[in-house]
Amino acid sequence: MKVNKKKWLIGVAATILSFSLVGCTQKEKTDADSSVKKNATVLKLAHFQPGNADQPKHAAALAFESYVEKHTNGAIDVQIYPASQLGDEKTILENLKMNTVQMTIIHDGPISSVFAPMGVYNLPYLFNNQGEAWTVYDSEFTKDLGEEMRQATGIRLLGMADNGVRHFTNNKKEIKSIEDMRGLKMRVQPGPLFENMMKATGASPSVISWPELPSALQQGVVDGQENGVTNILAASLYESQKYVTLDSHIFSYHAYLVSDKFHDSLTKEQQKVIQEGVDLVKWIHRGMTSSQDMNAGAILAGKGMTVTTISENEIEKFRQVTQPAVAEWLRKEADNKWVDGILNEIESLQSGN
């Protein structure tokens, strides 16, 4: 199938804008879409950000829906369920295995709980910039890792995009050095990797799911958390967090996952369309998220937060404390080849080989 990608992306951008202007809901949009056949195969796509077109996950999901329904001639009906409507992360991943949910765009912590090697992308202070991260996300290394995950879990990796460059926030004090982390009660997303990283800093980690995080911060259950600017804005975390330290400790990712049972039920041409759709819309997702990451300081200062930038020397101290601790844990949970593999990928990238 030959696709004019440039024209399609321009059309999708206009479609997303129209959805944001009219506040179109999934039901309204589906009911109005005569291109979807009555006996179409249903693809339920779950994600966890608000169902607004200014949110990267949802914008990408809308674009994916448009692409897949158009290029399968309505044979696949993509139904989007944002904002945890179908359950939390653990529930969605279990339902993906059973094919009661067909697809998800999900963040990194829960994935590494299901398949530990996916945690290698979260080694602290691994990437220097988005270009490095995207190169690894699209590499043969990632294809091989995804295939091993499919064989082990029945979940197929279609692509990866940004979940934001993660920074520390709290409501107690500025964090200017590794010593300032000591004694803070910090929320981490589900997944032992993030717990190990936080423990290594000297802070006390507390696992809290994404939907519960805003209230936990407001009620003082924890002092702070770590997230990218997109998620800080999405959940209005700046309302309960005074301080943000731009340390870029993890280039967090979202994975586009599909039930292998569902994938195998499709025709080869439909499988190709699904993959093409992800290959295209991940760039919408990456672009929207990275544009906010690159302006994080100004954006969060504009929301009233005190923004702290720490020196390269201090960053190196954080790296020396956290990266070995997380790597040691990963070597116990995952095959050494994945830890060594990603470190070799980074070394090759950063040396220019």
LOMI-995395 format. One record per residue (C-alpha): residue number from 1; x, y, z; residue in three letters. Coordinates in nm, 4 decimals. Each point is the difference from the previous one (the first is absolute). Example, Ala and Ser with C-alpha at 12.3 -4.5 7.8 and 13.67 -1.06 7.14 Angstrom:
% residues 2
+------+----------+----------+----------+------+
: resi :        X :        Y :        Z : resn :
+------+----------+----------+----------+------+
:    1 :   1.2300 :  -0.4500 :   0.7800 :  ALA :
:    2 :   0.1370 :   0.3440 :  -0.0660 :  SER :
+------+----------+----------+----------+------+
This chain:
% residues 353
+------+----------+----------+----------+------+
: resi :        X :        Y :        Z : resn :
+------+----------+----------+----------+------+
:    1 :   0.0000 :   0.0000 :   0.0000 :  MET :
:    2 :   0.1449 :   0.3347 :  -0.1066 :  LYS :
:    3 :  -0.0761 :   0.2786 :   0.2482 :  VAL :
:    4 :   0.0587 :   0.3717 :  -0.0510 :  ASN :
:    5 :   0.1175 :   0.0504 :   0.3559 :  LYS :
:    6 :   0.0476 :   0.3760 :  -0.0193 :  LYS :
:    7 :  -0.3540 :   0.0651 :  -0.1259 :  LYS :
:    8 :  -0.1442 :  -0.2460 :   0.2494 :  TRP :
:    9 :   0.1801 :   0.1611 :   0.2956 :  LEU :
:   10 :  -0.1233 :   0.3452 :  -0.1053 :  ILE :
:   11 :  -0.3538 :  -0.1358 :  -0.0172 :  GLY :
:   12 :   0.0314 :  -0.1660 :   0.3388 :  VAL :
:   13 :   0.1279 :   0.3216 :   0.1573 :  ALA :
:   14 :  -0.3105 :   0.1789 :  -0.1275 :  ALA :
:   15 :  -0.2197 :  -0.2823 :   0.1302 :  THR :
:   16 :   0.1568 :   0.0142 :   0.3458 :  ILE :
:   17 :  -0.0480 :   0.3775 :   0.0102 :  LEU :
:   18 :  -0.3658 :  -0.0362 :  -0.0955 :  SER :
:   19 :  -0.0526 :  -0.2572 :   0.2769 :  PHE :
:   20 :   0.1550 :   0.2356 :   0.2564 :  SER :
:   21 :  -0.2170 :   0.2905 :  -0.1155 :  LEU :
:   22 :  -0.3334 :  -0.1807 :   0.0035 :  VAL :
:   23 :   0.0698 :  -0.2286 :   0.2989 :  GLY :
:   24 :  -0.0960 :  -0.3081 :  -0.1992 :  CYS :
:   25 :  -0.0454 :  -0.3130 :   0.2127 :  THR :
:   26 :   0.0841 :  -0.3556 :  -0.1052 :  GLN :
:   27 :  -0.3664 :  -0.0978 :  -0.0302 :  LYS :
:   28 :  -0.0949 :   0.3116 :  -0.1967 :  GLU :
:   29 :   0.2951 :  -0.0432 :  -0.2331 :  LYS :
:   30 :  -0.0630 :  -0.3707 :  -0.0594 :  THR :
:   31 :  -0.3694 :   0.0471 :  -0.0584 :  ASP :
:   32 :   0.0722 :   0.2691 :  -0.2555 :  ALA :
:   33 :   0.2649 :  -0.2020 :  -0.1822 :  ASP :
:   34 :  -0.1754 :  -0.1809 :  -0.2843 :  SER :
:   35 :   0.3299 :  -0.1481 :  -0.1232 :  SER :
:   36 :  -0.0032 :  -0.2601 :   0.2794 :  VAL :
:   37 :  -0.1816 :  -0.3122 :  -0.1106 :  LYS :
:   38 :  -0.2797 :  -0.1460 :   0.2115 :  LYS :
:   39 :   0.1847 :  -0.3290 :   0.0359 :  ASN :
:   40 :   0.3398 :   0.1634 :   0.0553 :  ALA :
:   41 :   0.2589 :  -0.1603 :   0.2266 :  THR :
:   42 :   0.0132 :   0.2019 :   0.3230 :  VAL :
:   43 :   0.3371 :   0.1207 :   0.1262 :  LEU :
:   44 :  -0.0297 :   0.1399 :   0.3532 :  LYS :
:   45 :   0.2916 :   0.2370 :   0.0638 :  LEU :
:   46 :   0.0516 :   0.0963 :   0.3660 :  ALA :
:   47 :   0.2260 :   0.2712 :   0.1367 :  HIS :
:   48 :   0.0393 :   0.2028 :   0.3182 :  PHE :
:   49 :   0.0204 :   0.3679 :  -0.0930 :  GLN :
:   50 :  -0.3057 :   0.2278 :  -0.0158 :  PRO :
:   51 :  -0.2077 :  -0.0320 :  -0.3146 :  GLY :
:   52 :   0.1016 :   0.3386 :  -0.1342 :  ASN :
:   53 :   0.1720 :   0.0569 :  -0.3333 :  ALA :
:   54 :   0.2694 :   0.2117 :   0.1680 :  ASP :
:   55 :   0.1221 :  -0.3139 :   0.1788 :  GLN :
:   56 :   0.2654 :  -0.1928 :  -0.1997 :  PRO :
:   57 :  -0.1444 :  -0.3470 :   0.0617 :  LYS :
:   58 :  -0.3481 :   0.1052 :  -0.0983 :  HIS :
:   59 :   0.1120 :   0.1997 :  -0.3030 :  ALA :
:   60 :   0.1956 :  -0.3020 :  -0.1208 :  ALA :
:   61 :  -0.2944 :  -0.2309 :   0.0734 :  ALA :
:   62 :  -0.2355 :   0.2186 :  -0.2050 :  LEU :
:   63 :   0.2479 :   0.0035 :  -0.2876 :  ALA :
:   64 :   0.0397 :  -0.3777 :   0.0241 :  PHE :
:   65 :  -0.3771 :  -0.0442 :  -0.0100 :  GLU :
:   66 :  -0.0252 :   0.2180 :  -0.3087 :  SER :
:   67 :   0.2810 :  -0.1813 :  -0.1802 :  TYR :
:   68 :  -0.1098 :  -0.3552 :   0.0785 :  VAL :
:   69 :  -0.3681 :   0.0491 :  -0.0780 :  GLU :
:   70 :   0.0822 :   0.1757 :  -0.3279 :  LYS :
:   71 :   0.2623 :  -0.2471 :  -0.1187 :  HIS :
:   72 :  -0.1987 :  -0.3126 :   0.0909 :  THR :
:   73 :  -0.3064 :   0.1459 :  -0.1768 :  ASN :
:   74 :  -0.1937 :  -0.0113 :   0.3254 :  GLY :
:   75 :   0.0727 :  -0.3659 :   0.0718 :  ALA :
:   76 :   0.1556 :   0.0905 :   0.3368 :  ILE :
:   77 :  -0.1892 :   0.2220 :   0.2448 :  ASP :
:   78 :   0.2474 :   0.1681 :   0.2365 :  VAL :
:   79 :  -0.1711 :   0.0929 :   0.3271 :  GLN :
:   80 :   0.2056 :   0.2244 :   0.2290 :  ILE :
:   81 :  -0.0366 :  -0.0165 :   0.3791 :  TYR :
:   82 :   0.2094 :   0.2733 :   0.1668 :  PRO :
:   83 :   0.0512 :   0.0965 :   0.3635 :  ALA :
:   84 :   0.0123 :  -0.3553 :   0.1415 :  SER :
:   85 :  -0.3618 :  -0.0654 :  -0.1006 :  GLN :
:   86 :   0.0650 :  -0.3734 :  -0.0417 :  LEU :
:   87 :   0.2063 :  -0.0399 :   0.3171 :  GLY :
:   88 :   0.3434 :   0.0617 :   0.1437 :  ASP :
:   89 :   0.3298 :  -0.0993 :  -0.1581 :  GLU :
:   90 :   0.0099 :  -0.3518 :   0.1436 :  LYS :
:   91 :  -0.3566 :  -0.0687 :  -0.1101 :  THR :
:   92 :   0.0648 :   0.1203 :  -0.3543 :  ILE :
:   93 :   0.3114 :  -0.2133 :  -0.0403 :  LEU :
:   94 :  -0.1836 :  -0.3093 :   0.1240 :  GLU :
:   95 :  -0.2906 :   0.0732 :  -0.2336 :  ASN :
:   96 :   0.2445 :   0.0426 :  -0.2858 :  LEU :
:   97 :   0.1256 :  -0.3538 :   0.0544 :  LYS :
:   98 :  -0.3588 :  -0.1273 :  -0.0094 :  MET :
:   99 :  -0.0945 :   0.2186 :  -0.2990 :  ASN :
:  100 :  -0.2899 :   0.1663 :   0.1837 :  THR :
:  101 :   0.1889 :   0.3230 :  -0.0663 :  VAL :
:  102 :   0.1806 :  -0.0064 :  -0.3323 :  GLN :
:  103 :   0.2481 :   0.2846 :   0.0282 :  MET :
:  104 :   0.1459 :   0.2488 :   0.2445 :  THR :
:  105 :   0.2383 :   0.2933 :   0.0175 :  ILE :
:  106 :   0.1544 :  -0.0493 :   0.3413 :  ILE :
:  107 :   0.2868 :   0.1381 :   0.2039 :  HIS :
:  108 :   0.3174 :  -0.1784 :   0.0941 :  ASP :
:  109 :  -0.0344 :  -0.0972 :   0.3671 :  GLY :
:  110 :  -0.2870 :  -0.2461 :  -0.0381 :  PRO :
:  111 :   0.1551 :  -0.1579 :  -0.3091 :  ILE :
:  112 :   0.3233 :  -0.0861 :   0.1780 :  SER :
:  113 :  -0.2096 :  -0.1627 :   0.2741 :  SER :
:  114 :  -0.1351 :  -0.2402 :  -0.2631 :  VAL :
:  115 :   0.3246 :  -0.0409 :  -0.1966 :  PHE :
:  116 :   0.3068 :   0.1162 :   0.1921 :  ALA :
:  117 :   0.2360 :   0.0547 :  -0.2981 :  PRO :
:  118 :  -0.2180 :   0.2942 :  -0.1115 :  MET :
:  119 :   0.1467 :   0.1798 :   0.3005 :  GLY :
:  120 :   0.3395 :   0.0411 :  -0.1683 :  VAL :
:  121 :  -0.1178 :   0.3203 :  -0.1705 :  TYR :
:  122 :  -0.0494 :   0.1472 :   0.3476 :  ASN :
:  123 :   0.3573 :  -0.0299 :   0.1195 :  LEU :
:  124 :   0.0503 :   0.3379 :   0.1703 :  PRO :
:  125 :   0.1863 :   0.2673 :  -0.1927 :  TYR :
:  126 :   0.0307 :  -0.2290 :  -0.3048 :  LEU :
:  127 :  -0.0882 :   0.2393 :  -0.2832 :  PHE :
:  128 :   0.1340 :   0.3508 :  -0.0601 :  ASN :
:  129 :  -0.2817 :   0.1102 :  -0.2322 :  ASN :
:  130 :  -0.3116 :  -0.1101 :  -0.1857 :  GLN :
:  131 :   0.1958 :  -0.0866 :  -0.3135 :  GLY :
:  132 :   0.1938 :  -0.2666 :   0.1845 :  GLU :
:  133 :  -0.3160 :  -0.1404 :   0.1552 :  ALA :
:  134 :  -0.1907 :  -0.0129 :  -0.3299 :  TRP :
:  135 :   0.2914 :  -0.1675 :  -0.1765 :  THR :
:  136 :   0.0011 :  -0.2777 :   0.2588 :  VAL :
:  137 :  -0.3814 :  -0.0271 :   0.0018 :  TYR :
:  138 :   0.0083 :  -0.0637 :  -0.3765 :  ASP :
:  139 :   0.3029 :  -0.2307 :   0.0022 :  SER :
:  140 :   0.0462 :  -0.3699 :  -0.0717 :  GLU :
:  141 :   0.0791 :  -0.0357 :   0.3710 :  PHE :
:  142 :  -0.3561 :   0.1091 :   0.0811 :  THR :
:  143 :  -0.1508 :  -0.2262 :  -0.2676 :  LYS :
:  144 :   0.1826 :  -0.2973 :   0.1509 :  ASP :
:  145 :  -0.1087 :   0.0910 :   0.3530 :  LEU :
:  146 :  -0.3594 :   0.0450 :  -0.1162 :  GLY :
:  147 :  -0.0008 :  -0.3420 :  -0.1632 :  GLU :
:  148 :   0.1204 :  -0.1636 :   0.3204 :  GLU :
:  149 :  -0.2744 :   0.1818 :   0.1926 :  MET :
:  150 :  -0.2609 :  -0.1258 :  -0.2494 :  ARG :
:  151 :   0.1143 :  -0.3577 :   0.0449 :  GLN :
:  152 :  -0.0002 :   0.0295 :   0.3795 :  ALA :
:  153 :  -0.3237 :   0.1960 :   0.0533 :  THR :
:  154 :  -0.2202 :  -0.0105 :  -0.3079 :  GLY :
:  155 :   0.0333 :   0.3789 :  -0.0285 :  ILE :
:  156 :   0.1489 :   0.1472 :  -0.3173 :  ARG :
:  157 :   0.2057 :   0.3223 :  -0.0027 :  LEU :
:  158 :  -0.0879 :   0.2211 :  -0.2991 :  LEU :
:  159 :   0.1924 :   0.3151 :   0.0855 :  GLY :
:  160 :   0.1205 :   0.2406 :   0.2664 :  MET :
:  161 :  -0.0477 :   0.3705 :   0.0606 :  ALA :
:  162 :   0.0723 :   0.2503 :   0.2740 :  ASP :
:  163 :  -0.1556 :   0.0115 :   0.3435 :  ASN :
:  164 :   0.2096 :   0.3043 :   0.0784 :  GLY :
:  165 :   0.3411 :   0.0662 :   0.1435 :  VAL :
:  166 :  -0.0447 :  -0.0633 :   0.3690 :  ARG :
:  167 :   0.0874 :   0.2522 :   0.2702 :  HIS :
:  168 :  -0.0389 :   0.0115 :   0.3785 :  PHE :
:  169 :  -0.2737 :   0.2145 :   0.1567 :  THR :
:  170 :  -0.0940 :   0.0494 :   0.3652 :  ASN :
:  171 :  -0.1672 :   0.2428 :   0.2374 :  ASN :
:  172 :   0.2748 :   0.0166 :   0.2663 :  LYS :
:  173 :   0.3213 :   0.1474 :  -0.1402 :  LYS :
:  174 :   0.2180 :   0.0612 :  -0.3028 :  GLU :
:  175 :   0.1994 :  -0.3044 :  -0.1068 :  ILE :
:  176 :   0.3456 :   0.1216 :  -0.1002 :  LYS :
:  177 :   0.2036 :  -0.3109 :   0.0788 :  SER :
:  178 :  -0.0337 :  -0.3721 :   0.0700 :  ILE :
:  179 :   0.0148 :   0.0789 :   0.3733 :  GLU :
:  180 :  -0.3237 :   0.1995 :  -0.0256 :  ASP :
:  181 :  -0.1921 :  -0.3176 :  -0.0904 :  MET :
:  182 :   0.0537 :  -0.1558 :   0.3409 :  ARG :
:  183 :  -0.3109 :  -0.0269 :   0.2132 :  GLY :
:  184 :  -0.2470 :   0.0949 :  -0.2718 :  LEU :
:  185 :  -0.3042 :  -0.2221 :  -0.0485 :  LYS :
:  186 :  -0.0230 :  -0.0376 :  -0.3763 :  MET :
:  187 :  -0.2685 :  -0.1613 :  -0.2127 :  ARG :
:  188 :   0.1166 :  -0.2440 :  -0.2655 :  VAL :
:  189 :  -0.2076 :  -0.1665 :  -0.2681 :  GLN :
:  190 :  -0.0697 :  -0.3740 :   0.0282 :  PRO :
:  191 :   0.3149 :  -0.1943 :  -0.0823 :  GLY :
:  192 :   0.2937 :  -0.1037 :   0.2198 :  PRO :
:  193 :   0.2522 :   0.1738 :  -0.2255 :  LEU :
:  194 :  -0.1265 :   0.3403 :   0.1079 :  PHE :
:  195 :  -0.0008 :  -0.1084 :   0.3639 :  GLU :
:  196 :   0.3643 :  -0.1063 :  -0.0257 :  ASN :
:  197 :   0.0989 :   0.3260 :  -0.1648 :  MET :
:  198 :  -0.1718 :   0.2085 :   0.2661 :  MET :
:  199 :   0.1469 :  -0.2017 :   0.2862 :  LYS :
:  200 :   0.3467 :   0.0556 :  -0.1455 :  ALA :
:  201 :  -0.0468 :   0.3776 :   0.0260 :  THR :
:  202 :  -0.0716 :  -0.0261 :   0.3725 :  GLY :
:  203 :  -0.3691 :   0.0856 :  -0.0352 :  ALA :
:  204 :  -0.2835 :  -0.2238 :   0.1196 :  SER :
:  205 :  -0.2050 :  -0.1350 :  -0.2946 :  PRO :
:  206 :  -0.3739 :  -0.0576 :   0.0134 :  SER :
:  207 :  -0.1769 :  -0.1777 :  -0.2872 :  VAL :
:  208 :  -0.3129 :   0.1893 :  -0.1056 :  ILE :
:  209 :  -0.1883 :  -0.0520 :  -0.3267 :  SER :
:  210 :  -0.0413 :   0.2889 :  -0.2396 :  TRP :
:  211 :  -0.3746 :   0.0624 :   0.0608 :  PRO :
:  212 :   0.0604 :   0.0222 :   0.3766 :  GLU :
:  213 :   0.3045 :   0.2283 :  -0.0181 :  LEU :
:  214 :  -0.1614 :   0.3481 :   0.0056 :  PRO :
:  215 :  -0.2014 :  -0.0720 :   0.3143 :  SER :
:  216 :   0.2999 :  -0.1669 :   0.1689 :  ALA :
:  217 :   0.2040 :   0.3172 :  -0.0528 :  LEU :
:  218 :  -0.2820 :   0.2280 :   0.1115 :  GLN :
:  219 :  -0.0559 :  -0.2026 :   0.3162 :  GLN :
:  220 :   0.3715 :  -0.0141 :   0.0867 :  GLY :
:  221 :   0.0244 :  -0.3779 :  -0.0280 :  VAL :
:  222 :   0.3314 :   0.0664 :  -0.1763 :  VAL :
:  223 :   0.2185 :   0.3093 :  -0.0279 :  ASP :
:  224 :   0.0742 :  -0.0273 :  -0.3678 :  GLY :
:  225 :   0.0249 :  -0.2060 :  -0.3148 :  GLN :
:  226 :   0.1904 :  -0.0210 :  -0.3280 :  GLU :
:  227 :  -0.1519 :   0.0574 :  -0.3412 :  ASN :
:  228 :   0.0292 :   0.1843 :  -0.3283 :  GLY :
:  229 :  -0.1534 :   0.3393 :  -0.0657 :  VAL :
:  230 :  -0.2801 :  -0.1472 :  -0.2153 :  THR :
:  231 :  -0.1271 :  -0.2108 :   0.2897 :  ASN :
:  232 :   0.0538 :   0.2790 :   0.2524 :  ILE :
:  233 :  -0.2269 :   0.2178 :  -0.2126 :  LEU :
:  234 :  -0.2524 :  -0.2751 :  -0.0785 :  ALA :
:  235 :  -0.0708 :  -0.0636 :   0.3690 :  ALA :
:  236 :   0.0592 :   0.3599 :   0.1176 :  SER :
:  237 :   0.2679 :  -0.1255 :   0.2405 :  LEU :
:  238 :   0.1434 :   0.3516 :   0.0200 :  TYR :
:  239 :  -0.2962 :   0.0859 :   0.2235 :  GLU :
:  240 :   0.1461 :  -0.2096 :   0.2845 :  SER :
:  241 :   0.3706 :   0.0022 :  -0.0921 :  GLN :
:  242 :   0.2052 :   0.3164 :   0.0553 :  LYS :
:  243 :   0.3450 :  -0.1160 :  -0.1127 :  TYR :
:  244 :   0.1258 :  -0.1705 :  -0.3160 :  VAL :
:  245 :   0.3594 :  -0.1035 :  -0.0689 :  THR :
:  246 :   0.0807 :  -0.0462 :  -0.3697 :  LEU :
:  247 :   0.2400 :  -0.2923 :   0.0267 :  ASP :
:  248 :  -0.1312 :  -0.2135 :  -0.2922 :  SER :
:  249 :   0.0652 :  -0.3236 :   0.1876 :  HIS :
:  250 :  -0.2080 :  -0.2208 :  -0.2302 :  ILE :
:  251 :  -0.1232 :   0.0422 :  -0.3546 :  PHE :
:  252 :  -0.3280 :  -0.1722 :   0.0719 :  SER :
:  253 :  -0.1869 :  -0.1786 :  -0.2767 :  TYR :
:  254 :  -0.3454 :  -0.1019 :  -0.1097 :  HIS :
:  255 :  -0.0301 :  -0.3330 :  -0.1789 :  ALA :
:  256 :  -0.2553 :  -0.0811 :  -0.2676 :  TYR :
:  257 :  -0.1056 :  -0.3565 :   0.0823 :  LEU :
:  258 :  -0.2465 :  -0.2332 :  -0.1682 :  VAL :
:  259 :  -0.1414 :  -0.3346 :   0.1048 :  SER :
:  260 :   0.1807 :  -0.2680 :  -0.1972 :  ASP :
:  261 :  -0.3247 :  -0.1986 :  -0.0168 :  LYS :
:  262 :  -0.1714 :   0.2959 :  -0.1629 :  PHE :
:  263 :   0.2940 :   0.0650 :  -0.2331 :  HIS :
:  264 :  -0.0011 :  -0.3618 :  -0.1186 :  ASP :
:  265 :  -0.3742 :   0.0197 :  -0.0719 :  SER :
:  266 :   0.0543 :   0.2752 :  -0.2584 :  LEU :
:  267 :   0.0863 :  -0.0374 :  -0.3648 :  THR :
:  268 :   0.3582 :   0.0727 :  -0.1057 :  LYS :
:  269 :  -0.1161 :   0.3243 :  -0.1631 :  GLU :
:  270 :  -0.1800 :   0.1089 :   0.3183 :  GLN :
:  271 :   0.3084 :  -0.0810 :   0.2095 :  GLN :
:  272 :   0.2030 :   0.2173 :  -0.2357 :  LYS :
:  273 :  -0.2446 :   0.2901 :   0.0397 :  VAL :
:  274 :   0.0137 :  -0.0263 :   0.3809 :  ILE :
:  275 :   0.3798 :   0.0136 :  -0.0055 :  GLN :
:  276 :   0.0059 :   0.2855 :  -0.2530 :  GLU :
:  277 :  -0.2447 :   0.1927 :   0.2156 :  GLY :
:  278 :   0.2225 :  -0.0289 :   0.3055 :  VAL :
:  279 :   0.3117 :   0.0822 :  -0.2032 :  ASP :
:  280 :  -0.1643 :   0.3265 :  -0.1041 :  LEU :
:  281 :  -0.1827 :   0.1150 :   0.3127 :  VAL :
:  282 :   0.2898 :  -0.0634 :   0.2369 :  LYS :
:  283 :   0.1566 :   0.3098 :  -0.1576 :  TRP :
:  284 :  -0.3029 :   0.2096 :   0.0968 :  ILE :
:  285 :   0.0373 :  -0.1395 :   0.3523 :  HIS :
:  286 :   0.3764 :   0.0602 :   0.0075 :  ARG :
:  287 :  -0.0264 :   0.3481 :  -0.1435 :  GLY :
:  288 :  -0.2687 :   0.1219 :   0.2393 :  MET :
:  289 :   0.1757 :  -0.1376 :   0.3069 :  THR :
:  290 :   0.3533 :   0.1072 :  -0.0910 :  SER :
:  291 :  -0.1083 :   0.3549 :  -0.0827 :  SER :
:  292 :  -0.1230 :   0.0343 :   0.3575 :  GLN :
:  293 :   0.3101 :  -0.1703 :   0.1419 :  ASP :
:  294 :   0.2277 :   0.2455 :  -0.1773 :  MET :
:  295 :  -0.1880 :   0.2906 :   0.1576 :  ASN :
:  296 :  -0.0615 :  -0.1610 :   0.3402 :  ALA :
:  297 :   0.1633 :   0.2738 :   0.2067 :  GLY :
:  298 :  -0.2004 :   0.2850 :  -0.1510 :  ALA :
:  299 :  -0.3237 :  -0.1988 :  -0.0018 :  ILE :
:  300 :   0.0206 :  -0.1044 :   0.3656 :  LEU :
:  301 :   0.1249 :   0.3392 :   0.1183 :  ALA :
:  302 :  -0.3063 :   0.1443 :  -0.1703 :  GLY :
:  303 :  -0.2113 :  -0.2270 :   0.2183 :  LYS :
:  304 :   0.1599 :   0.1438 :   0.3132 :  GLY :
:  305 :   0.2577 :  -0.2704 :   0.0710 :  MET :
:  306 :   0.3521 :   0.0757 :   0.1185 :  THR :
:  307 :   0.2270 :  -0.1453 :  -0.2683 :  VAL :
:  308 :   0.3466 :  -0.1284 :   0.0897 :  THR :
:  309 :   0.2626 :  -0.1060 :  -0.2526 :  THR :
:  310 :   0.2922 :  -0.2001 :   0.1360 :  ILE :
:  311 :   0.3553 :  -0.0138 :  -0.1302 :  SER :
:  312 :   0.1558 :  -0.2762 :  -0.2094 :  GLU :
:  313 :   0.2191 :  -0.0881 :   0.2991 :  ASN :
:  314 :  -0.3091 :  -0.0573 :   0.2147 :  GLU :
:  315 :  -0.1671 :  -0.1952 :  -0.2806 :  ILE :
:  316 :   0.3029 :  -0.2284 :  -0.0065 :  GLU :
:  317 :  -0.0344 :  -0.0553 :   0.3763 :  LYS :
:  318 :  -0.3635 :  -0.1023 :  -0.0516 :  PHE :
:  319 :   0.1079 :  -0.2325 :  -0.2835 :  ARG :
:  320 :   0.2735 :  -0.1653 :   0.2062 :  GLN :
:  321 :  -0.2445 :  -0.0706 :   0.2831 :  VAL :
:  322 :  -0.3055 :  -0.1117 :  -0.1971 :  THR :
:  323 :   0.1097 :  -0.1644 :  -0.3254 :  GLN :
:  324 :   0.2076 :  -0.2821 :   0.1542 :  PRO :
:  325 :  -0.2723 :  -0.0749 :   0.2561 :  ALA :
:  326 :  -0.2682 :  -0.0322 :  -0.2671 :  VAL :
:  327 :   0.2305 :  -0.1931 :  -0.2350 :  ALA :
:  328 :   0.0788 :  -0.2479 :   0.2789 :  GLU :
:  329 :  -0.3710 :  -0.0569 :   0.0607 :  TRP :
:  330 :  -0.0671 :  -0.0374 :  -0.3728 :  LEU :
:  331 :   0.2744 :  -0.2605 :  -0.0366 :  ARG :
:  332 :  -0.1785 :  -0.2106 :   0.2602 :  LYS :
:  333 :  -0.3417 :   0.0418 :  -0.1595 :  GLU :
:  334 :   0.0908 :  -0.0027 :  -0.3686 :  ALA :
:  335 :   0.2580 :  -0.1671 :  -0.2188 :  ASP :
:  336 :   0.3376 :   0.1743 :   0.0103 :  ASN :
:  337 :  -0.0117 :   0.0251 :  -0.3790 :  LYS :
:  338 :  -0.2671 :   0.2702 :   0.0174 :  TRP :
:  339 :   0.1842 :   0.2146 :   0.2562 :  VAL :
:  340 :   0.3304 :  -0.0383 :  -0.1833 :  ASP :
:  341 :  -0.1780 :   0.0429 :  -0.3327 :  GLY :
:  342 :  -0.1491 :   0.3388 :   0.0744 :  ILE :
:  343 :   0.3206 :   0.1256 :   0.1601 :  LEU :
:  344 :   0.1845 :  -0.1054 :  -0.3154 :  ASN :
:  345 :  -0.2607 :   0.1795 :  -0.2136 :  GLU :
:  346 :   0.0528 :   0.3200 :   0.1962 :  ILE :
:  347 :   0.3776 :  -0.0285 :  -0.0054 :  GLU :
:  348 :  -0.0097 :  -0.0418 :  -0.3762 :  SER :
:  349 :  -0.2329 :   0.2958 :  -0.0460 :  LEU :
:  350 :   0.1928 :   0.2332 :   0.2262 :  GLN :
:  351 :   0.3366 :  -0.0947 :  -0.1497 :  SER :
:  352 :  -0.1293 :   0.0559 :  -0.3519 :  GLY :
:  353 :   0.0611 :  -0.3589 :  -0.1142 :  ASN :
+------+----------+----------+----------+------+
